Amino acid sequence: MGYDAGKYDVAVIGAGHAGIEAGLAAARLGCKTAIFTINMDAVGNCPCNPSIGGTAKGHLVREIDALGGEMAKTADECMLQMRMLNRGKGPAVHSLRMQIDRKKYASVMKHKLELQENLDLRQGEIVSVERNGDEWIVETRLGSRFTVKAVIVATGTYLGGKVFVGDVSYESGPDGIFPATFLTRSLLKLGLRLRRFKTGTPARVLKSSIDFSDLEEQAGDEPVIPFSYETVNPLENTVLCHISWTNENTKKIILDNIHRSPLYGGKIEGIGPRYCPSIEDKIVRFADKERHQLFIEPCGADTEEMYIQGMSSSLPEDVQIDFYHTIKGLENALIMRSAYAIEYDCVDPVQMYATLEFKDLPGLYGAGQFNGSSGYEEAAAQGLVAGINAALKIKGKEPLLLDRAGSYIGTLIDDLVTKGANEPYRMMTSRSEYRLILRQDNADTRLTPIGYKIGLINEDRWNKFLVKQQQIKDELSRLSDTVFSPTIELNNILVSRGTSEVSSGIRLIDLLKRPQISYKDLTEIDVDRPKLPDNVFEQVEIEVKYKGYIDKQLAQVEQMRRLENRLLPQNFDYKSLIGLRLEAQEKLNKIRPVNLGQASRISGVSPADISVLVIWLSQKDKQ
């Protein structure tokens, strides 16, 4: 029998990227919070790639920062190299990615938790979660029982974790840390629907054993752009990454040994990530492809471990050694840590509201890979929302509901709770129908007012935000009011940039609307230009160039929000509604959407079904 060890407002199970943001948010909003971790040395661990951000993921990190989360600031503090992805495309898909010092990142995050007021960081495996009236009891493996008002499950890949390397498999969390072996039974007892997912990680290689002489170098971008709006000190790139490729020999070794892969031998039951497949999965799925790109990335400033991005595997260790040695630069590589696959338990996320609270279990929340997502950034975003909503509920305040048109975080959560996850969910820009207005450059414009209202943005940061917004407004006015005469100097600039000359006066804003012309091009003649931060000019230029498209998208948003405002009852049996197709009845009863907008995004609910719901709601309104 356990013993009564005390009370908290919020208990967070897990101290990975989701648990960290959840715990910090709840504590900062005034709730007495405890974060429980199986191993104190695993707090903030990056068990896979030593990087933060990437396509669409960089948007999430910016949004976390705009709301008052911690990931962006810590990434900036631990940066080794920064690159802006997709520069050759439009601004909607520009995404920051940073190589980070993974050990430093974990250490910095752990220290922030230790210093946070209202927050206790405790080592202990939670083995059961029980309802106790309106409260919850969480119990550790050592018998400590804590009474809490809310529980956030953020177990990552530890829950029922099982590692696979060829024929060898054993219960484990990532990086050889103990798994959570008992909590699954408790969650099933509560009635949660769980499933098995799988992910994997590549080998780590000794730097001195790599031949870099013929490898393509990948330098960071200059100047370095920080993730956090609060980072003011200049950041510097300090490392190089390198690019190499697989070849026909790599492919042959993998195919000759594919029967030894637990993935293809049937030993792995869990569903793996479609958008981050193992190298053997790539070789099989893209059989006609001659080679696959890989990146050699440093794991930190004070370690010789190098991460082989794009080469995760669950093949036996001897096969891994053979195929890694076929790759240019890795012919004599010493593998310090072998690649492995890991299988784990997670929940069907359609059981949750958009607050990430379980519909049938008030006070119980889920976040991160436990909800069926993949990636550090997706986890942190959900942890932040779960922590905020747990605190707001305890304080008796309105919940935070982020919609698809306001953020990638809203899109991520809406996809999970509305469509579910049949495989580990990864955020991509293509998942958002409103990506032109959900750019990473305007994350603060979209979300900082929300973070301030909640209480995670302090007065100093809020005042700086207001100054920036006024600068943007004033600069847009200046562009409209400034007129240039058709001088030789101006026309020479226009012709040199491949656009037509002007024969009469032209407003500065109309010059910037031309796709060939940028702020930089007009520096010599725009003599009255004020000295403003680069991010102000960036946002202004995007707003000017894409105004027509942005206005069109904003109109679509208004139409969507009209549907979002039509609420649906939560305890209605849709089987009783004549006119709905059978599949729609089943899906609506399973997911229980809160409004027409969410109902319209459920797979299996057709526009005709939505029309039936609209008519039914209208009849109810009249009655």
C-alpha positions in Angstrom: 0.0 0.0 0.0 1.1 3.5 -0.8 1.3 6.4 1.6 -0.2 10.0 1.4 2.7 12.1 0.1 0.9 15.4 -0.3 -1.2 17.5 -2.7 -0.6 19.5 -5.9 -2.9 21.3 -8.3 -1.3 19.7 -11.4 0.7 16.6 -11.8 2.7 16.2 -15.1 3.8 12.7 -16.0 7.0 13.0 -18.0 9.7 15.6 -18.3 10.3 15.6 -22.1 9.4 18.5 -24.4 5.7 18.2 -23.7 6.0 17.8 -19.9 8.4 20.7 -19.6 6.1 23.2 -21.3 3.0 21.8 -19.5 4.7 22.1 -16.1 6.1 25.6 -16.7 2.8 26.9 -18.0 0.8 25.6 -15.1 3.3 26.8 -12.5 3.6 30.2 -14.1 -0.2 30.6 -14.0 -0.2 30.1 -10.3 -0.8 26.4 -9.9 1.2 24.3 -7.5 2.7 21.8 -10.0 4.8 18.6 -9.9 6.6 17.1 -12.8 7.4 13.4 -12.4 10.2 11.8 -14.5 11.6 8.3 -14.5 15.1 9.6 -14.5 16.2 13.1 -13.6 19.0 12.8 -16.1 16.5 12.4 -18.9 14.8 15.8 -18.4 14.7 17.7 -21.7 16.4 14.9 -23.5 16.6 15.0 -27.3 16.8 11.2 -28.0 16.7 11.6 -31.8 18.0 14.5 -33.9 20.1 17.3 -32.2 18.0 20.0 -33.7 15.0 22.2 -33.1 12.6 23.4 -35.8 12.5 22.5 -39.5 9.7 22.8 -42.1 6.5 23.8 -40.2 8.1 22.7 -37.0 9.9 26.1 -36.9 6.5 27.7 -37.1 5.4 25.8 -34.0 8.5 26.9 -32.1 7.8 30.5 -32.9 4.2 30.1 -31.9 5.2 28.5 -28.6 7.4 31.5 -27.9 4.7 34.0 -28.9 2.3 32.4 -26.3 5.0 32.5 -23.6 6.5 29.0 -23.8 10.2 28.1 -23.3 11.4 26.0 -26.2 12.5 28.9 -28.5 14.5 30.7 -25.8 16.4 27.5 -24.8 17.1 26.6 -28.4 18.7 30.0 -28.9 20.8 29.6 -25.8 22.1 26.2 -27.1 22.4 27.0 -30.8 25.3 25.6 -32.8 24.1 26.4 -36.3 21.0 28.1 -37.9 19.5 27.6 -41.3 16.4 29.0 -42.9 14.7 26.3 -44.9 12.7 26.8 -48.1 14.2 30.3 -48.9 13.6 29.6 -52.6 9.9 29.4 -52.0 7.3 31.9 -50.7 7.4 33.3 -47.1 4.5 31.1 -46.0 6.9 28.1 -45.9 10.1 29.7 -44.7 11.1 27.7 -41.6 13.9 28.1 -39.1 15.9 25.1 -38.1 18.7 25.1 -35.5 21.4 22.5 -34.7 21.6 22.5 -30.9 23.9 21.2 -28.2 21.6 18.5 -27.0 23.2 17.9 -23.6 23.3 21.7 -22.9 19.7 22.0 -24.0 18.7 19.3 -21.5 20.8 20.8 -18.7 19.4 24.3 -19.3 15.8 23.1 -19.4 16.3 21.1 -16.2 17.8 24.1 -14.4 14.8 26.3 -15.5 12.4 23.8 -14.0 14.4 23.7 -10.8 14.3 27.5 -10.5 10.6 27.8 -11.4 8.3 29.1 -8.6 5.3 26.8 -7.8 7.1 23.8 -9.6 8.6 20.7 -8.0 10.7 18.4 -10.3 10.6 14.9 -8.8 12.2 11.6 -9.9 9.6 8.8 -9.7 7.8 6.4 -12.1 4.1 7.0 -12.0 2.4 3.5 -12.0 -1.2 4.4 -11.5 -3.7 7.3 -12.1 -7.0 7.0 -10.3 -10.1 9.2 -10.0 -11.0 10.3 -6.5 -14.3 12.2 -6.8 -13.5 15.5 -8.5 -9.7 14.9 -7.9 -7.1 12.5 -9.0 -4.5 10.3 -7.2 -1.2 9.5 -8.9 1.1 6.9 -7.3 4.8 6.3 -7.8 6.5 3.0 -8.0 7.9 3.6 -4.5 4.4 4.0 -3.1 4.1 7.8 -2.9 0.4 8.9 -3.5 -0.3 12.5 -4.5 -3.8 14.0 -4.6 -4.1 16.5 -7.5 -6.8 18.5 -9.3 -5.4 17.7 -12.8 -3.1 15.2 -14.4 -1.2 15.7 -17.7 0.1 12.5 -19.3 3.2 13.3 -21.4 5.0 10.0 -21.4 6.7 10.3 -24.8 8.1 7.0 -26.1 8.6 5.6 -22.5 5.1 4.2 -22.1 5.4 0.4 -22.7 8.7 1.2 -24.5 10.4 -1.6 -26.3 13.6 -1.3 -28.3 14.4 -3.4 -31.4 17.8 -4.0 -33.1 17.5 -6.9 -35.5 16.6 -10.1 -33.6 17.3 -8.4 -30.2 14.4 -6.7 -28.4 14.0 -5.6 -24.8 11.9 -3.3 -22.7 13.4 0.2 -22.6 12.8 3.8 -23.1 15.0 5.9 -25.4 18.8 6.1 -24.7 18.7 3.0 -22.5 16.6 4.6 -19.8 13.9 2.5 -18.0 10.5 2.4 -19.7 7.2 3.1 -18.0 5.9 -0.5 -17.6 2.9 -0.2 -15.3 1.0 2.9 -16.2 -0.6 1.4 -19.3 -2.8 -0.9 -17.2 -4.0 2.0 -15.2 -4.9 4.1 -18.3 -6.8 1.1 -19.8 -8.7 0.7 -16.6 -9.9 4.3 -16.9 -11.3 3.3 -20.3 -8.8 5.0 -22.6 -8.3 3.5 -26.1 -4.6 2.9 -26.6 -2.5 1.8 -29.6 1.1 0.9 -30.4 3.2 3.3 -32.5 6.9 3.0 -33.5 9.7 5.4 -34.2 13.4 5.1 -34.6 16.8 6.8 -34.5 20.0 6.6 -36.5 23.5 5.6 -35.3 25.9 8.1 -33.6 29.4 8.0 -35.1 32.8 9.1 -33.7 33.9 12.3 -35.4 37.6 11.4 -35.8 36.6 8.2 -37.7 34.8 10.2 -40.4 36.6 11.3 -43.6 35.2 14.8 -44.3 37.6 15.6 -47.2 35.2 14.8 -50.0 32.0 15.6 -48.3 29.8 18.6 -49.2 29.9 21.2 -46.4 26.6 22.7 -45.2 27.3 26.0 -43.4 24.8 28.0 -41.4 23.0 31.0 -42.7 24.1 34.6 -42.0 22.9 36.6 -40.2 21.6 34.2 -37.6 17.9 34.7 -37.0 16.8 33.7 -33.5 13.7 31.6 -32.6 12.6 33.7 -29.7 11.2 37.2 -30.0 13.0 37.9 -26.7 16.5 37.0 -27.9 18.4 40.3 -28.4 22.0 39.3 -28.3 23.5 38.3 -31.7 23.9 34.5 -32.2 26.8 32.9 -34.1 27.1 29.8 -36.2 29.9 27.7 -34.7 29.8 24.3 -36.5 29.5 22.8 -40.0 27.2 20.0 -41.1 28.0 17.7 -44.0 26.1 15.9 -46.7 26.6 12.4 -48.1 24.6 9.9 -50.0 23.8 6.2 -50.0 24.7 4.2 -53.1 24.0 0.9 -54.8 26.2 -1.0 -52.3 24.2 0.4 -49.4 21.0 -0.6 -51.1 22.3 -4.2 -51.8 23.4 -4.8 -48.2 20.0 -3.6 -46.9 17.9 -5.7 -49.3 20.1 -8.8 -48.8 19.3 -8.5 -45.1 15.8 -7.2 -45.1 14.5 -10.4 -43.7 16.5 -9.7 -40.5 14.7 -6.4 -40.0 12.1 -6.7 -37.2 10.0 -4.2 -39.2 9.7 -6.6 -42.1 9.9 -9.8 -40.0 6.7 -8.9 -38.2 8.2 -8.4 -34.8 7.3 -4.7 -34.7 3.6 -4.3 -34.3 3.5 -0.5 -34.0 2.9 1.8 -36.9 5.8 4.0 -37.8 6.1 7.6 -39.0 5.3 8.0 -42.8 7.4 11.1 -43.1 10.5 10.0 -41.2 11.0 6.4 -42.4 13.9 4.1 -41.6 16.5 3.7 -44.3 15.3 0.1 -45.0 11.8 1.5 -45.4 13.1 4.1 -47.9 15.0 1.5 -49.8 11.9 -0.8 -50.1 9.3 1.9 -50.7 11.4 3.9 -53.2 13.0 0.9 -55.0 13.7 2.9 -58.2 15.7 5.6 -56.4 19.5 5.2 -56.8 20.5 7.0 -53.7 19.2 8.8 -50.6 20.7 11.9 -49.0 22.0 11.9 -45.4 23.3 14.7 -43.1 26.2 14.4 -40.7 25.5 16.7 -37.8 27.3 17.4 -34.5 25.5 16.4 -31.3 27.2 19.2 -29.2 30.2 21.4 -28.6 31.8 19.2 -26.1 31.3 15.7 -27.6 32.7 13.9 -30.6 29.4 12.1 -31.4 28.0 12.8 -34.8 24.4 12.2 -35.7 23.6 10.6 -39.1 20.4 12.3 -40.1 18.2 10.3 -42.5 19.6 6.9 -41.6 17.4 5.5 -38.8 17.3 1.7 -38.8 16.3 -1.4 -36.8 18.5 -3.8 -38.7 21.0 -5.9 -36.7 24.2 -4.2 -35.5 26.5 -6.1 -37.9 24.3 -5.1 -40.9 24.3 -1.5 -39.7 28.1 -1.5 -39.6 28.3 -2.9 -43.1 25.9 -0.5 -44.8 27.2 2.6 -42.9 30.7 1.7 -44.2 29.5 1.8 -47.8 28.8 5.6 -47.6 31.3 8.2 -48.6 33.1 9.6 -45.6 31.9 6.8 -43.3 34.0 4.0 -44.8 35.9 3.6 -41.5 33.3 5.1 -39.2 33.2 3.9 -35.6 29.6 3.5 -34.5 29.4 4.7 -30.9 25.6 4.1 -30.6 23.8 1.8 -32.9 20.5 2.8 -34.5 17.3 1.3 -33.1 13.6 1.3 -33.4 11.3 1.9 -30.4 7.7 0.8 -29.9 5.5 2.5 -27.4 1.9 2.9 -26.2 -0.1 6.1 -27.1 -3.8 7.1 -27.0 -6.4 7.6 -29.7 -6.6 11.4 -29.6 -10.2 11.7 -30.7 -11.1 11.0 -27.1 -10.0 14.6 -26.2 -11.4 18.1 -26.6 -9.3 20.7 -28.3 -8.3 21.7 -24.8 -6.5 18.3 -24.7 -8.7 17.2 -21.8 -10.3 13.8 -22.1 -14.0 14.1 -22.8 -15.1 11.4 -20.3 -12.4 12.1 -17.7 -12.5 15.7 -16.5 -9.1 16.8 -15.2 -7.1 14.3 -17.2 -5.1 15.7 -20.1 -2.7 14.3 -22.8 0.2 15.9 -24.5 3.0 15.0 -27.0 3.8 11.6 -28.4 1.2 10.1 -26.0 -1.4 11.8 -28.2 -0.1 10.1 -31.3 2.2 12.9 -32.6 5.9 12.8 -33.4 8.6 15.4 -32.9 9.9 17.6 -30.2 8.1 20.7 -31.5 4.7 19.1 -31.8 5.1 17.7 -28.3 6.1 21.1 -26.8 3.1 22.8 -28.5 0.7 20.4 -27.0 2.3 20.4 -23.6 1.9 24.2 -23.5 -1.8 24.0 -24.4 -2.5 21.2 -21.9 -0.6 23.1 -19.1 -2.4 26.3 -19.8 -5.9 24.6 -19.9 -5.3 22.6 -16.8 -4.4 25.8 -14.9 -7.3 27.8 -16.4 -9.8 25.1 -15.4 -8.4 25.0 -11.9 -8.7 28.8 -11.7 -12.2 28.7 -13.0 -11.4 30.6 -16.2 -12.4 30.1 -19.8 -10.3 27.5 -21.7 -7.7 28.3 -24.4 -9.1 27.1 -27.7 -6.8 27.7 -30.7 -8.4 27.3 -34.1 -6.9 26.3 -37.4 -7.0 29.9 -38.8 -5.0 31.4 -35.9 -2.0 29.0 -35.5 -0.3 25.9 -36.6 -0.7 24.7 -32.9 -4.5 25.0 -33.5 -4.2 23.0 -36.7 -2.1 20.3 -35.0 -4.6 19.9 -32.2 -7.6 20.1 -34.4 -6.2 17.4 -36.7 -5.5 15.1 -33.8 -8.8 15.4 -31.9 -10.9 15.5 -35.1 -9.3 13.1 -37.5 -7.2 11.0 -35.0 -3.8 9.6 -35.8 -3.4 6.3 -37.6 0.4 6.9 -37.6 2.7 9.2 -35.8 1.5 12.7 -36.7 4.0 15.2 -38.1 3.3 18.9 -38.7 3.7 20.1 -42.2 2.9 23.4 -43.9 0.6 21.5 -46.3 -1.6 20.5 -43.4 -2.8 24.1 -43.0 -5.3 25.6 -45.5 -4.4 29.1 -44.1 -0.6 28.9 -44.3 -0.3 32.3 -46.0 -1.5 34.1 -42.8 0.2 31.5 -40.4 3.7 32.5 -41.3 6.6 32.2 -38.8 7.3 36.0 -39.1 3.9 37.0 -37.7 3.5 34.5 -34.9 3.8 37.2 -32.3 1.1 39.3 -34.1 -1.2 36.3 -34.0 -0.6 34.9 -30.5 1.2 37.3 -28.2 -2.1 39.1 -27.3 -3.5 35.7 -26.3 -0.4 34.9 -24.2 -0.7 38.3 -22.5 -4.3 37.8 -21.7 -3.7 34.4 -20.2 -0.8 35.7 -18.1 2.3 34.1 -19.7 3.6 37.3 -21.3 4.9 39.9 -18.9 4.3 43.7 -19.1 7.8 44.4 -20.4 7.5 42.0 -23.3 4.0 43.2 -24.0 5.1 46.8 -24.2 7.9 45.9 -26.6 5.3 44.0 -28.7 3.1 47.1 -28.8 6.0 49.2 -30.0 6.7 46.7 -32.8 3.1 46.7 -33.9 3.0 50.5 -34.0 6.3 50.5 -36.1 4.6 48.1 -38.6 1.5 50.3 -38.8 3.6 53.5 -39.2 5.8 52.0 -41.9 2.8 50.9 -43.9 1.5 54.4 -43.7 4.8 55.9 -44.8 4.9 53.5 -47.8 1.5 54.8 -48.9 2.4 58.4 -48.4 5.8 58.4 -50.0 5.9 59.2 -53.8 9.0 58.9 -56.0 9.5 60.9 -59.2 10.4 59.1 -62.4 14.1 59.8 -62.1 16.9 58.1 -64.1 18.2 56.6 -60.9 14.9 55.0 -60.1 14.4 53.7 -63.6 17.9 52.2 -63.7 17.0 50.3 -60.5 13.8 49.0 -62.1 15.4 48.0 -65.4 18.2 46.2 -63.6 15.7 44.2 -61.6 13.8 43.2 -64.7 10.7 45.3 -64.3 9.3 48.2 -66.3 10.3 51.8 -66.0 7.9 54.5 -64.7 7.0 57.8 -66.5 5.1 59.5 -63.7 5.2 59.6 -59.9 4.8 56.3 -58.1 4.1 55.5 -54.5 6.7 53.5 -52.6 4.0 50.9 -51.7 3.3 50.3 -55.4 7.0 49.8 -56.1 7.2 47.2 -53.3 4.2 45.3 -54.7 6.3 44.4 -57.7 7.6 40.9 -57.2 11.0 41.9 -58.6 11.6 44.7 -56.1 12.6 44.5 -52.5 13.3 47.0 -49.7 17.0 46.3 -50.2 16.8 47.3 -53.9 15.4 50.8 -53.0 17.8 51.6 -50.2 19.8 54.3 -52.2 16.7 56.3 -53.1 14.6 55.7 -50.0 16.6 58.3 -48.0 13.8 58.9 -45.4 13.6 55.3 -44.4 13.5 55.0 -40.6 15.9 52.7 -38.7 13.8 49.8 -37.8 14.5 46.1 -36.8 14.8 43.8 -39.8 11.8 41.7 -38.7 9.6 44.8 -39.0 10.7 45.4 -42.6 10.2 41.7 -43.3 6.7 41.7 -42.0 5.8 44.9 -43.8 7.1 43.7 -47.1 5.3 40.4 -47.0 2.0 42.2 -46.1 2.4 44.5 -49.1 3.4 42.0 -51.6 0.8 39.4 -50.7 -2.0 41.7 -49.7 -4.5 40.4 -52.3 -3.9 36.7 -51.4 -3.9 37.5 -47.6 -7.3 39.3 -47.9 -8.7 36.4 -49.8 -7.6 34.0 -47.1 -9.0 36.2 -44.4 -12.4 36.0 -46.1 -12.1 32.2 -46.0 -11.3 32.4 -42.3 -14.4 34.4 -41.6 -16.5 31.8 -43.4 -14.9 29.0 -41.4 -15.4 30.9 -38.1 -19.1 31.2 -38.8 -19.3 27.4 -38.8 -17.1 27.3 -35.6 -19.7 29.5 -33.9 -22.5 27.0 -34.5 -22.2 24.8 -31.4 -23.3 21.2 -31.3 -24.7 19.4 -28.2 -22.3 17.1 -26.5 -24.7 14.4 -25.3 -26.8 14.0 -28.4 -27.3 10.6 -30.1 -26.8 11.3 -33.8 -28.4 8.0 -34.7 -31.7 9.6 -34.0 -31.2 12.3 -36.6 -33.0 11.4 -39.8 -31.1 12.3 -43.0 -27.6 11.6 -41.7 -25.7 8.7 -43.4 -24.8 5.7 -41.2 -21.1 6.5 -41.4 -21.7 10.1 -40.4 -23.8 9.0 -37.4 -21.1 6.6 -36.2 -18.3 9.2 -36.6 -20.2 12.0 -35.0 -21.1 9.8 -32.0 -17.5 8.7 -31.6 -15.8 12.1 -31.9 -18.6 14.3 -30.5 -17.6 17.5 -32.3 -18.2 20.7 -30.4 -19.2 22.8 -33.5 -20.2 22.6 -37.1 -16.6 23.5 -38.2 -15.1 20.5 -36.4 -17.9 18.3 -37.7 -17.1 19.3 -41.3 -13.5 18.2 -41.0 -14.3 14.7 -39.7 -13.4 12.0 -42.3 -16.6 10.3 -43.3 -18.9 13.3 -42.7 -19.9 14.7 -46.1 -21.2 18.2 -47.1 -24.7 16.7 -47.4 -24.4 15.5 -43.7 -23.4 19.1 -42.7 -26.4 20.4 -44.5 -28.6 18.1 -42.4 -26.9 19.4 -39.3 -27.4 23.0 -40.4 -31.1 22.5 -41.0 -31.5 20.6 -37.6 -29.7 23.4 -35.7 -31.9 26.1 -37.4 -35.0 24.2 -36.4 -33.7 24.0 -32.9 -33.0 27.7 -32.8 -36.6 28.4 -33.9 -38.0 26.2 -31.3 
